[in-house]
Amino acid sequence: MALISSHTLNGVDGTHAAGVAVVLKNLVSGEILFETATDKGGRLAESVVIDGNDPAMQYELCFKVGPYWERRGCNPAPIAREVVFRFLMPVSSARYHIPVILSPNSYTCWVSNPVE
């Protein structure tokens, strides 16, 4: 099993970005591997089974940030509604950590090397 984790932060005020909806999708099959939301600490950790994993298979982790900024009273609401990160999972038993720092008009994200 692979573990997908993230720590999502609000770059405007330095708080944790709680309640951001997140979806992981296999881009080849179109299968949704999970749909969840960040916890009160802006974190998520989801295990996914990757059967018959092709190391070149691409995945998409989508953070639905539009509703988050609306709940925070951002006016006008940002036109950027999603932060999408596409990546490979060449090691089906590794942890993939993808932190994100959000602001209404930009974001920063990165991925750490897979850790077994």
Secondary structure, DSSP 4 states (H G I P E B T S, - for coil): -EEEEEEEEETTT--B-TT-EEEEEETTT--EEEEEE--TTSEEEEEE--TT--TT-EEEEEEEHHHHHHHTT-SSPPS--EEEEEEE--STTSEEE--EEEETTEEEE--PPPB-
